[in-house]
Amino acid sequence: LNFEAANSTRAVLATIALGPDGAFRLQANVSTQVIVDVLGYFTGSSAPVARAGLFVPLVPTREFDTRETGNRLVAGGSITIRYALDPLAVLGNVVITDDRHAGFATVTPGASPSTATSSVNTDRANQSIAAAVVSAYIAGAGVTISTQQAAHLVFDIAGVYVTESGDAPAPVPSSVSLGTRESVDPFAGLTPAGLLARYGDATSTHAAVMTSDGVIHSFGETDVALPTASTIKALVMGCTFARFQDRGRSTLDGSTQALVQAMISVSDNDATTSLVNALGGTSGLLACGRRFGATTMIMSDKGWGVTQISPESFVTILRNVLRPESSVLNAGWVTQARMMMNSSNIAPDERWGVGAGRPAGSTYWVKNGWWTTAPGDFRYPGSRINSVGMVESGNEWWIIAIQGDRYSSQYRGIGATQLIASTVNANLANA
């Protein structure tokens, strides 16, 4: 098993002879973490002669390729294969491709999806990684391939292990059951090139949307950490609530309530600094960001305002701040967060951004941020414009994070931001 760079995750199928004591040895030539999943075994020479377990090679045959039949599978999506004649186990090659983020796919016996182990891994978005796989096959139920992240899957069968009385099945499955596909593309009709055609200074603008099925959709390059400016205050609020929740409290004290209100409603920076200090400074904020689901988050010694978070991480954070299914805050604290970030609680001149073009009768939550930098300042000179929040329309919801810098003016940055938001809101309102 080889990997070509630091922090890579790779899987390989290995058949290993055991020593007299039933053990085998695994050795790495560099410091690393190792995971071993046991899939099965071959009997020894003392076992009675039997047909069960006999390997029958097949002409390699492509069983399915989800790229040919529609959108990616959602995170947690799966495909189940069944054959007319039940084998004992199958051997083949699985490919995970066009994934939205680093993740993995898993091959398991039966018809139930599982991502408890991994069969093939990717390290970043838009990779194509293949691995040989073997899996037991449950009679009547088949074998299932599941993806931990939204991705396309490809599977080629190469052979089967037969049962005691069975014959090798034909390589063409009797049925293939596909799981849930991704929803409508929120950015349909707008590409990064199309945005640049209208706003030529939007060269460092990225966005992400989480739809109510939990899928994260990206605009531009994925998992790019960008300076947050005042949008980080949404995380500071969530972390403050989590700190009180951890103490068994259900409400803030009066002084903290006033600080959070000022930070969110009128974007008060001094209030934010006081709240960040109470969290343990930037190191405490980083730890809390990880707790809220930020996998791409970088702190700066220049303060909380230049914290870098990717749009994909930001929509995950907001799900844990604003959604009832939060894995961090309980329902009471989520309700308070929703009250704070509701557009009606935001100063009128700070309500631009994610709510642009939202459906009639919908509700939205927003936190915006902007910062005009100077030559030699952090990252790039120009105006930095960010907008994050959530829209609810009927039974559907979506979370939006739009981040960009290098705009020639705040006016143009807001225009580009609202063009993206209007596109998303129009697409999802009609989904």
C-alpha positions as CSV (number, residue, x, y, z in Angstrom):
1,L,0.0,0.0,0.0
2,N,1.5,3.3,-1.1
3,F,0.6,7.0,-0.7
4,E,2.3,9.8,-2.4
5,A,1.9,12.8,0.0
6,A,1.4,13.7,3.6
7,N,-2.1,13.4,5.0
8,S,-3.2,11.0,2.3
9,T,-5.7,8.3,3.0
10,R,-5.5,5.1,1.0
11,A,-7.0,1.7,1.1
12,V,-5.9,-1.6,-0.5
13,L,-7.2,-5.2,-0.6
14,A,-4.6,-7.6,0.7
15,T,-4.6,-11.4,1.0
16,I,-2.1,-12.4,3.7
17,A,-0.6,-15.7,4.8
18,L,-0.8,-16.3,8.6
19,G,2.1,-17.5,10.7
20,P,1.9,-20.7,12.8
21,D,0.4,-18.7,15.6
22,G,-2.3,-17.2,13.4
23,A,-0.8,-13.8,13.3
24,F,0.4,-11.5,10.6
25,R,2.7,-8.4,10.7
26,L,2.0,-5.0,9.3
27,Q,4.9,-2.5,9.1
28,A,5.0,1.1,7.9
29,N,8.1,2.9,6.6
30,V,6.9,6.3,8.0
31,S,5.0,7.4,11.0
32,T,1.3,6.9,10.2
33,Q,-2.1,5.7,11.4
34,V,-3.3,2.3,10.3
35,I,-6.7,0.7,10.0
36,V,-7.3,-3.0,9.3
37,D,-10.7,-4.4,8.4
38,V,-11.1,-8.2,8.2
39,L,-13.3,-9.3,5.3
40,G,-12.9,-13.1,5.3
41,Y,-10.5,-16.0,5.2
42,F,-9.5,-19.1,3.3
43,T,-9.4,-22.6,4.9
44,G,-6.2,-24.6,5.3
45,S,-5.2,-27.9,3.9
46,S,-6.8,-29.7,6.9
47,A,-10.3,-28.5,5.9
48,P,-12.6,-31.1,4.2
49,V,-12.8,-30.8,0.4
50,A,-15.8,-28.6,-0.5
51,R,-17.1,-26.5,-3.4
52,A,-18.1,-23.6,-1.2
53,G,-15.6,-20.8,-1.6
54,L,-14.3,-21.9,-5.0
55,F,-13.3,-18.8,-7.0
56,V,-14.6,-18.4,-10.5
57,P,-13.1,-15.6,-12.5
58,L,-15.4,-13.7,-14.9
59,V,-14.8,-11.5,-17.8
60,P,-14.4,-8.1,-16.1
61,T,-17.8,-6.4,-16.6
62,R,-19.0,-2.9,-15.7
63,E,-22.1,-3.4,-13.4
64,F,-22.9,0.3,-13.2
65,D,-21.6,3.9,-13.6
66,T,-23.7,6.5,-11.9
67,R,-22.3,9.2,-14.2
68,E,-24.3,7.6,-17.0
69,T,-27.6,7.7,-15.2
70,G,-27.9,11.1,-13.5
71,N,-26.6,13.2,-10.6
72,R,-24.2,12.1,-7.9
73,L,-25.3,10.0,-5.0
74,V,-25.9,12.0,-1.9
75,A,-23.7,11.6,1.1
76,G,-24.8,8.3,2.6
77,G,-26.2,7.2,-0.7
78,S,-25.8,3.6,-1.9
79,I,-26.2,1.1,-4.7
80,T,-27.3,-2.5,-4.1
81,I,-26.6,-5.3,-6.6
82,R,-28.4,-8.7,-6.8
83,Y,-27.8,-11.7,-9.0
84,A,-30.2,-14.4,-10.2
85,L,-27.8,-17.0,-8.8
86,D,-26.5,-16.2,-5.3
87,P,-22.7,-16.3,-5.0
88,L,-20.9,-16.7,-1.6
89,A,-18.9,-13.5,-2.3
90,V,-18.0,-11.1,-5.1
91,L,-14.6,-9.7,-6.2
92,G,-14.3,-6.6,-8.2
93,N,-13.1,-3.0,-8.6
94,V,-14.9,0.0,-7.2
95,V,-14.2,3.6,-8.2
96,I,-15.2,6.8,-6.3
97,T,-15.1,9.8,-8.7
98,D,-16.3,13.3,-9.0
99,D,-16.7,13.5,-5.2
100,R,-17.6,16.8,-3.7
101,H,-15.1,16.5,-0.7
102,A,-12.6,14.1,0.7
103,G,-14.4,10.9,1.8
104,F,-14.7,7.2,1.1
105,A,-16.9,4.4,-0.2
106,T,-17.6,1.1,1.4
107,V,-18.6,-2.3,0.0
108,T,-20.7,-4.5,2.4
109,P,-22.8,-7.6,2.2
110,G,-26.6,-7.3,2.2
111,A,-29.0,-4.5,1.2
112,S,-28.3,-2.1,4.1
113,P,-26.0,0.9,3.5
114,S,-23.0,1.1,5.8
115,T,-20.0,3.5,6.1
116,A,-18.5,1.9,9.2
117,T,-15.4,0.9,7.3
118,S,-13.8,2.1,4.0
119,S,-13.0,0.3,0.8
120,V,-11.7,3.2,-1.2
121,N,-10.7,6.7,0.0
122,T,-10.2,10.2,-1.5
123,D,-8.3,13.1,-0.1
124,R,-10.0,16.0,-1.8
125,A,-12.8,16.9,-4.2
126,N,-12.9,15.7,-7.8
127,Q,-10.6,12.8,-7.4
128,S,-11.0,9.4,-9.2
129,I,-9.6,6.6,-7.0
130,A,-10.0,2.9,-7.6
131,A,-9.5,-0.1,-5.4
132,A,-10.0,-3.9,-5.6
133,V,-12.7,-5.1,-3.2
134,V,-14.2,-8.3,-2.0
135,S,-17.4,-8.7,-0.1
136,A,-19.5,-11.5,1.2
137,Y,-22.9,-11.7,-0.6
138,I,-26.1,-12.3,1.4
139,A,-28.6,-14.6,-0.5
140,G,-31.6,-12.6,-1.7
141,A,-30.2,-9.3,-0.4
142,G,-27.0,-8.9,-2.5
143,V,-24.1,-6.6,-1.9
144,T,-24.2,-2.8,-1.3
145,I,-21.7,0.0,-2.1
146,S,-22.2,3.1,0.0
147,T,-20.6,6.5,-0.3
148,Q,-19.8,8.6,2.8
149,Q,-19.7,11.8,0.7
150,A,-21.7,12.9,-2.4
151,A,-19.9,11.2,-5.3
152,H,-20.3,9.1,-8.4
153,L,-19.6,5.4,-8.1
154,V,-18.4,2.8,-10.6
155,F,-18.2,-1.0,-10.1
156,D,-16.7,-3.7,-12.3
157,I,-17.1,-7.3,-11.3
158,A,-14.1,-9.6,-11.9
159,G,-15.1,-12.9,-10.2
160,V,-17.2,-14.6,-7.6
161,Y,-16.8,-17.2,-4.9
162,V,-19.5,-19.8,-5.2
163,T,-21.7,-21.6,-2.7
164,E,-21.5,-25.3,-2.0
165,S,-24.3,-26.1,-4.4
166,G,-24.3,-22.9,-6.6
167,D,-23.0,-22.1,-10.0
168,A,-21.3,-18.9,-10.9
169,P,-23.9,-16.2,-11.8
170,A,-23.8,-14.4,-15.1
171,P,-21.8,-11.2,-14.7
172,V,-24.9,-9.1,-15.5
173,P,-26.8,-8.5,-12.2
174,S,-30.5,-9.3,-12.0
175,S,-31.2,-5.9,-10.4
176,V,-29.4,-2.7,-9.4
177,S,-31.1,-0.5,-6.8
178,L,-29.8,3.1,-6.7
179,G,-30.2,5.3,-3.6
180,T,-30.9,9.0,-3.3
181,R,-29.4,11.3,-5.9
182,E,-28.4,14.9,-5.3
183,S,-31.0,17.5,-5.5
184,V,-31.3,20.4,-8.0
185,D,-28.1,22.3,-8.5
186,P,-28.6,25.6,-6.6
187,F,-26.1,27.3,-9.0
188,A,-27.7,26.2,-12.2
189,G,-27.5,29.0,-14.8
190,L,-24.5,30.7,-13.2
191,T,-20.9,29.6,-13.5
192,P,-17.7,31.2,-12.1
193,A,-17.0,32.4,-15.7
194,G,-20.5,33.8,-16.0
195,L,-20.0,35.7,-12.7
196,L,-16.7,37.1,-14.0
197,A,-18.4,38.3,-17.2
198,R,-20.5,40.6,-15.1
199,Y,-18.1,41.3,-12.2
200,G,-14.6,41.0,-13.5
201,D,-13.2,41.7,-10.0
202,A,-14.9,38.6,-8.5
203,T,-11.8,36.5,-9.1
204,S,-11.7,35.2,-5.5
205,T,-15.3,34.5,-4.9
206,H,-16.5,31.1,-3.7
207,A,-19.8,29.9,-2.3
208,A,-21.5,26.8,-0.9
209,V,-25.1,25.8,-0.3
210,M,-26.4,23.0,2.0
211,T,-29.8,21.9,0.9
212,S,-32.4,20.3,3.2
213,D,-31.2,16.8,2.1
214,G,-27.9,17.6,3.8
215,V,-26.0,17.8,0.5
216,I,-23.4,20.5,0.2
217,H,-23.1,22.1,-3.3
218,S,-20.0,24.3,-4.2
219,F,-19.5,27.2,-6.5
220,G,-16.0,27.6,-7.7
221,E,-13.1,25.7,-6.2
222,T,-14.0,23.6,-3.2
223,D,-12.7,23.8,0.4
224,V,-10.8,27.1,-0.1
225,A,-10.3,28.8,3.3
226,L,-11.2,32.5,2.9
227,P,-11.1,35.4,5.4
228,T,-14.5,35.6,7.1
229,A,-14.6,39.2,8.3
230,S,-17.7,39.7,10.5
231,T,-19.5,36.6,9.4
232,I,-17.3,34.8,12.0
233,K,-19.6,36.4,14.5
234,A,-22.3,33.7,13.7
235,L,-19.8,31.1,15.0
236,V,-18.8,33.3,18.0
237,M,-22.5,33.4,18.9
238,G,-22.9,29.6,18.6
239,C,-19.7,29.0,20.7
240,T,-21.0,31.4,23.3
241,F,-24.3,29.5,23.5
242,A,-22.4,26.1,23.6
243,R,-20.3,27.4,26.5
244,F,-23.4,28.2,28.6
245,Q,-25.1,25.0,27.5
246,D,-22.1,23.0,28.7
247,R,-22.6,24.6,32.1
248,G,-26.2,23.4,32.3
249,R,-27.6,26.9,31.6
250,S,-30.6,27.5,29.4
251,T,-30.2,31.3,29.1
252,L,-27.4,33.9,29.0
253,D,-26.7,36.3,31.8
254,G,-27.7,39.9,31.1
255,S,-24.3,41.3,30.1
256,T,-23.5,38.4,27.8
257,Q,-27.0,38.7,26.2
258,A,-26.3,42.4,25.5
259,L,-22.9,41.6,23.9
260,V,-24.4,38.9,21.6
261,Q,-27.2,41.2,20.6
262,A,-24.8,44.0,19.7
263,M,-22.5,41.7,17.9
264,I,-25.2,40.2,15.7
265,S,-27.7,43.0,15.2
266,V,-25.3,45.9,14.5
267,S,-22.0,43.9,14.1
268,D,-20.3,45.5,17.1
269,N,-16.6,44.5,17.0
270,D,-15.8,45.4,20.6
271,A,-18.6,43.1,21.8
272,T,-17.2,40.3,19.6
273,T,-13.7,40.7,21.1
274,S,-15.1,40.4,24.6
275,L,-17.0,37.3,23.6
276,V,-14.0,35.7,21.9
277,N,-11.8,36.4,25.0
278,A,-14.4,34.6,27.1
279,L,-14.1,31.6,24.8
280,G,-10.3,31.5,25.4
281,G,-9.2,33.7,22.6
282,T,-8.5,32.6,19.0
283,S,-7.3,29.1,20.2
284,G,-10.6,28.6,22.0
285,L,-12.5,29.8,18.9
286,L,-10.6,27.4,16.7
287,A,-11.4,24.4,19.0
288,C,-15.1,25.4,19.0
289,G,-15.1,25.8,15.2
290,R,-14.0,22.2,14.9
291,R,-16.8,21.2,17.3
292,F,-19.3,22.9,15.1
293,G,-18.0,21.0,12.0
294,A,-15.4,23.3,10.5
295,T,-12.9,21.1,8.8
296,T,-11.3,24.0,6.9
297,M,-10.5,26.7,9.4
298,I,-7.3,28.7,9.9
299,M,-6.7,31.2,12.7
300,S,-4.5,34.3,12.3
301,D,-2.4,36.2,14.8
302,K,-4.0,39.4,13.4
303,G,-7.2,38.6,15.3
304,W,-10.6,36.9,14.9
305,G,-11.7,39.1,11.9
306,V,-9.2,37.4,9.6
307,T,-10.1,33.9,10.6
308,Q,-10.2,31.8,7.4
309,I,-13.1,29.3,6.8
310,S,-14.2,27.6,3.6
311,P,-17.8,28.1,2.5
312,E,-18.3,24.4,2.8
313,S,-17.3,24.5,6.5
314,F,-19.4,27.6,7.0
315,V,-22.6,26.0,5.9
316,T,-21.9,23.1,8.2
317,I,-21.3,25.5,11.1
318,L,-24.6,27.2,10.4
319,R,-26.5,23.9,10.3
320,N,-25.3,23.4,13.9
321,V,-26.2,26.9,14.9
322,L,-29.6,27.4,13.2
323,R,-31.1,23.9,12.5
324,P,-33.2,21.9,15.1
325,E,-31.1,18.8,14.1
326,S,-27.9,20.5,15.4
327,S,-25.4,18.0,16.8
328,V,-24.0,20.7,19.1
329,L,-26.8,23.0,20.5
330,N,-30.0,21.7,22.0
331,A,-33.4,22.9,20.8
332,G,-33.6,25.8,23.3
333,W,-30.3,27.3,22.2
334,V,-31.0,26.8,18.5
335,T,-34.3,28.8,19.1
336,Q,-32.3,31.7,20.6
337,A,-29.7,31.6,17.8
338,R,-32.6,31.8,15.2
339,M,-34.0,34.8,17.1
340,M,-30.6,36.6,17.0
341,M,-29.9,36.0,13.3
342,N,-33.4,36.5,12.0
343,S,-33.4,39.2,9.4
344,S,-35.9,41.2,11.5
345,N,-33.2,41.5,14.3
346,I,-30.5,42.7,11.9
347,A,-29.9,46.4,11.3
348,P,-31.7,47.4,8.0
349,D,-28.4,48.5,6.2
350,E,-27.0,45.0,6.9
351,R,-29.8,42.9,5.4
352,W,-28.3,42.5,2.0
353,G,-26.8,39.2,0.8
354,V,-28.2,35.7,1.2
355,G,-31.8,36.9,1.2
356,A,-31.7,38.4,-2.3
357,G,-34.4,37.1,-4.5
358,R,-35.8,34.7,-1.9
359,P,-39.2,33.2,-2.4
360,A,-42.3,35.2,-1.4
361,G,-43.4,34.3,2.1
362,S,-40.1,32.8,3.1
363,T,-38.0,33.6,6.2
364,Y,-34.3,34.2,6.2
365,W,-31.4,34.5,8.7
366,V,-28.3,36.5,7.8
367,K,-24.9,37.6,9.0
368,N,-22.8,39.8,6.7
369,G,-19.2,40.9,6.8
370,W,-17.1,43.4,4.9
371,W,-13.6,44.8,5.1
372,T,-11.7,47.1,2.9
373,T,-8.0,46.2,3.0
374,A,-5.0,48.1,2.1
375,P,-1.9,47.1,-0.1
376,G,0.3,44.8,2.0
377,D,-2.6,43.9,4.2
378,F,-3.7,40.3,4.8
379,R,-4.4,38.3,1.6
380,Y,-5.3,40.9,-1.0
381,P,-6.0,44.7,-1.3
382,G,-9.6,45.6,-2.1
383,S,-13.0,45.1,-0.6
384,R,-13.9,41.8,1.1
385,I,-17.6,41.0,1.0
386,N,-19.1,38.0,2.7
387,S,-22.7,36.9,3.4
388,V,-23.9,33.8,5.3
389,G,-27.3,32.6,6.4
390,M,-30.3,30.4,5.8
391,V,-33.6,30.6,3.9
392,E,-36.8,28.6,4.8
393,S,-39.6,28.3,2.4
394,G,-42.5,25.9,3.2
395,N,-41.0,22.6,4.2
396,E,-37.7,23.3,2.5
397,W,-34.6,25.1,3.8
398,W,-31.1,25.9,2.5
399,I,-28.0,27.4,4.0
400,I,-25.8,29.7,2.0
401,A,-22.2,30.9,2.5
402,I,-20.8,33.4,-0.1
403,Q,-17.2,34.7,0.4
404,G,-15.1,36.9,-1.7
405,D,-12.4,39.6,-1.7
406,R,-10.4,41.7,-4.2
407,Y,-13.5,43.7,-5.2
408,S,-12.9,47.2,-6.4
409,S,-15.7,48.5,-4.2
410,Q,-18.1,47.4,-1.6
411,Y,-20.9,48.1,-4.0
412,R,-19.6,45.7,-6.6
413,G,-18.9,43.0,-4.0
414,I,-22.5,43.2,-2.7
415,G,-23.8,43.1,-6.3
416,A,-21.8,39.9,-7.1
417,T,-22.9,38.4,-3.8
418,Q,-26.6,39.1,-4.4
419,L,-26.3,37.7,-8.0
420,I,-25.2,34.4,-6.5
421,A,-27.8,34.5,-3.8
422,S,-30.6,35.3,-6.2
423,T,-29.6,32.4,-8.5
424,V,-29.6,30.0,-5.5
425,N,-32.9,31.2,-4.2
426,A,-34.6,31.1,-7.6
427,N,-33.4,27.6,-8.3
428,L,-34.4,26.1,-5.0
429,A,-37.7,27.9,-4.8
430,N,-38.7,26.1,-8.0
431,A,-37.1,22.7,-7.1
